[in-house]
Amino acid sequence: MKRVVSILVPLAVFGLLAVVPQLSVDIPRVFDGPLDSPGTLQILALCLLFGGVAMSYDLLFGYTGLLSFGHALYFAIGVYVTAIGLSKWEWSLPKTLVVVALVGLVTPILLGAISLRVGGIAFAMVTLAFAQAGTVLVAKNPDGLTGAEEGVFLNVDPLPDFFVGVFNMKNLYWLALGYAATVFFIVRWATESSPGRVWQAIRENELRVQVLGLRPFSYKLMSFVLASFLATAGGVVYAILLGGATPEVASANLTLSLLIMVVLGGAGM
């Protein structure tokens, strides 16, 4: 019964959030317009989006005990590869999504394999170094791809019509809601799986896990890659929602913001 309730409650919450674009309700001193206005829906969509990205960071920090200062790098990969693929290289949306998925998997596998050779503060510093390298790359604007401080405006021609224009903001809201719901259920499924139990054991006592004959490195890399890939997916939604990429998405401040969200919301809850 408890398990059924734990499933039905989130479904009910997401169901209630899904009807928000249909409500012409004013909330004074909170929003400038009714809930179904484009401006309000964009704000709510951003809240849902970053809620999903924060959940991906919680998988890494809250459940596995890995303090990363470079999570924004993987979010930025999703934002910039999407914007560059659609705008600079004029790819179709399916091709862009495939490339984003490949980059979003290969990059954390490679960087995670390096970063996870150390632990604790050393791990945090290595992830920060990789993130700063990404920030420098964005600022250097190689071959005019990243646009430096101006960023990259999104070419909306390859996007479906229902994602284009201010009057379709409700569809973008539902896209962000779908992302947040997907991350929630993936994280929940992952943490309740056998590897998820090992992640939590690593958080509590990594040496004990090693003594039991398990390889903490493999499990930590699994958590790192999954969390990073979910953040990359969030970057795709962000690029479509905001219409491009800006350098702020690659900054260390974003990772610190995610860390604060997770701590205030209850890490590993």
C-alpha positions in Angstrom: 0.0 0.0 0.0 2.8 2.4 0.9 4.5 1.7 -2.4 1.3 2.4 -4.3 0.8 5.7 -2.5 4.4 6.7 -3.2 3.7 6.3 -6.9 0.2 7.9 -7.0 1.2 11.0 -5.1 3.9 12.1 -7.6 1.6 11.2 -10.5 -1.1 13.4 -9.0 1.3 16.3 -8.5 2.5 16.1 -12.1 -1.1 15.8 -13.2 -2.0 19.0 -11.4 1.0 20.8 -12.8 -0.1 19.7 -16.3 -3.3 21.6 -16.1 -1.7 24.9 -15.1 -1.6 26.3 -18.7 -5.4 25.9 -18.8 -5.9 28.1 -15.7 -6.6 31.8 -16.0 -5.9 32.5 -12.4 -4.1 35.5 -11.0 -1.7 35.2 -8.1 -1.0 38.7 -6.9 2.5 39.7 -5.9 3.9 36.4 -7.3 3.3 36.6 -11.0 2.7 39.7 -13.2 -0.1 37.9 -15.2 -2.4 34.9 -14.9 -1.1 31.4 -14.8 -1.9 30.8 -18.5 0.0 33.9 -19.7 3.2 33.3 -21.7 5.5 35.2 -19.3 4.2 33.2 -16.3 4.4 29.9 -18.1 8.0 30.6 -19.1 9.0 31.3 -15.5 7.2 28.1 -14.3 8.8 26.1 -17.1 12.3 27.3 -16.0 11.5 26.3 -12.4 10.5 22.8 -13.6 13.5 22.6 -15.8 16.0 23.5 -13.1 14.1 21.3 -10.7 14.9 18.4 -13.0 18.5 19.4 -13.3 18.8 19.7 -9.5 17.4 16.1 -9.2 20.1 14.9 -11.6 22.7 16.6 -9.3 21.1 15.0 -6.3 21.7 11.6 -7.8 25.4 12.4 -7.8 25.7 14.3 -4.5 22.7 13.3 -2.4 22.7 9.5 -3.2 26.3 8.7 -4.1 28.0 11.3 -1.9 30.1 12.8 -4.8 30.6 16.5 -4.4 31.0 17.8 -8.0 31.7 21.4 -8.9 31.4 20.7 -12.6 27.8 19.6 -13.2 27.1 22.7 -15.2 29.5 21.5 -17.8 27.2 18.7 -18.9 24.1 21.0 -18.8 26.1 23.4 -21.0 26.9 20.6 -23.4 23.2 20.0 -24.0 22.6 23.8 -24.5 25.5 24.6 -26.8 25.5 21.4 -28.9 21.8 21.9 -29.6 22.2 25.5 -30.5 25.3 25.0 -32.6 23.9 22.0 -34.4 20.6 23.7 -35.3 22.0 27.2 -36.0 25.6 26.9 -37.1 25.7 23.6 -38.8 22.0 23.6 -39.9 21.3 20.1 -38.8 17.9 18.6 -38.5 16.4 18.2 -35.0 16.8 14.4 -35.0 20.4 14.5 -36.1 21.1 17.2 -33.5 19.5 15.1 -30.7 21.5 12.0 -31.7 24.8 14.0 -31.6 23.8 15.6 -28.2 23.1 12.1 -26.8 26.4 10.7 -28.0 28.4 13.7 -26.7 26.4 13.6 -23.5 27.4 10.0 -22.9 31.0 9.9 -24.1 32.1 13.1 -22.3 31.1 12.0 -18.8 32.5 8.5 -19.4 35.9 10.0 -20.3 36.0 12.8 -17.7 34.4 10.7 -15.0 37.0 7.9 -15.5 39.6 10.6 -14.8 37.9 12.5 -12.0 36.9 9.4 -10.1 40.5 8.3 -9.6 40.5 10.6 -6.7 37.9 11.3 -4.0 36.7 14.0 -1.6 37.9 17.5 -2.2 40.3 16.4 -4.8 37.4 15.0 -6.9 35.5 18.3 -6.5 38.6 20.3 -7.7 39.1 18.0 -10.7 35.5 18.4 -11.8 35.8 22.2 -11.2 38.9 22.2 -13.5 37.1 20.5 -16.3 34.1 22.8 -15.9 36.4 25.8 -16.0 38.0 24.4 -19.2 34.5 24.4 -20.7 33.9 28.0 -19.6 37.2 29.0 -21.2 36.3 27.2 -24.4 33.0 29.0 -24.6 34.7 32.4 -24.0 37.4 31.6 -26.7 34.7 31.2 -29.3 36.5 28.7 -31.5 35.7 29.2 -35.2 32.9 31.5 -34.1 30.8 28.5 -32.8 30.0 29.6 -29.3 29.5 33.3 -29.9 31.6 34.2 -26.8 29.7 36.7 -24.6 26.8 37.0 -27.1 26.1 33.3 -27.1 24.2 31.4 -29.9 20.7 32.2 -31.0 18.7 29.2 -31.9 17.5 28.6 -35.4 13.9 27.6 -34.9 13.3 26.4 -38.5 14.1 22.7 -37.7 11.8 22.7 -34.6 8.2 21.5 -34.8 5.8 24.4 -35.2 4.2 23.8 -31.8 7.4 24.7 -30.1 7.8 28.0 -31.9 6.4 31.4 -30.9 5.1 33.0 -27.8 1.6 31.6 -28.3 3.0 28.1 -28.0 4.6 28.7 -24.6 2.2 26.2 -23.0 3.7 23.5 -25.2 7.2 24.5 -24.0 5.9 24.4 -20.4 4.7 20.9 -21.0 8.1 20.0 -22.5 9.8 21.2 -19.3 7.2 19.4 -17.1 7.8 16.2 -19.1 11.5 16.6 -18.6 11.2 17.1 -14.8 8.8 14.1 -14.5 11.1 11.9 -16.6 14.1 12.8 -14.4 12.1 12.2 -11.3 11.0 8.7 -12.2 14.4 7.8 -13.7 16.2 8.9 -10.5 13.6 7.1 -8.4 14.0 3.9 -10.3 17.8 4.1 -10.4 18.1 4.7 -6.6 15.8 1.9 -5.8 17.7 -0.5 -8.1 20.6 -2.7 -7.0 23.2 -0.2 -8.2 21.3 2.5 -6.4 21.6 0.6 -3.1 25.3 0.4 -3.7 25.5 4.2 -4.4 24.0 4.9 -1.1 26.3 2.4 0.6 29.3 4.2 -1.0 27.9 7.5 0.4 27.9 6.1 3.9 31.1 4.1 3.8 33.0 3.5 0.6 35.7 1.3 2.3 33.1 -1.1 3.6 31.7 -1.5 0.1 35.2 -2.3 -1.2 35.8 -4.8 1.6 32.5 -6.6 0.6 34.1 -7.3 -2.8 32.4 -4.7 -4.9 34.2 -2.1 -7.1 33.1 1.4 -5.9 34.8 3.0 -9.0 32.4 1.2 -11.4 29.3 2.2 -9.5 30.4 5.8 -9.0 31.1 6.1 -12.7 27.7 4.7 -13.4 26.1 7.3 -11.2 28.3 10.1 -12.7 27.4 9.2 -16.3 23.6 8.9 -15.6 23.5 12.2 -13.6 25.5 14.0 -16.3 23.4 12.6 -19.2 20.2 13.8 -17.5 21.7 17.2 -17.1 22.6 17.2 -20.8 19.0 16.4 -21.6 18.0 19.4 -19.5 20.3 21.5 -21.6 18.4 20.6 -24.7 15.1 21.7 -23.2 16.8 24.9 -22.0 18.0 25.8 -25.5 14.6 25.3 -27.0 12.8 27.1 -24.1 15.1 30.1 -24.1 15.9 30.2 -27.8 19.7 29.7 -27.6 22.8 29.4 -25.5 24.6 32.0 -23.3 27.9 31.7 -21.3 26.1 31.7 -18.0 25.0 28.0 -18.5 28.7 26.9 -18.3 29.6 28.9 -15.2 30.5 27.4 -11.8 27.8 29.6 -10.3 25.2 27.3 -11.9 26.7 24.2 -10.2 26.7 26.1 -6.9 23.1 27.0 -7.4 22.2 23.3 -8.0 24.1 22.4 -4.9 22.1 24.9 -2.8 18.9 23.6 -4.3 19.7 20.1 -3.3 20.9 21.0 0.2 17.8 23.1 0.9 15.5 20.5 -0.7 17.0 17.6 1.3 20.0 15.8 -0.3 19.2 12.1 -1.0 15.6 12.4 0.2 
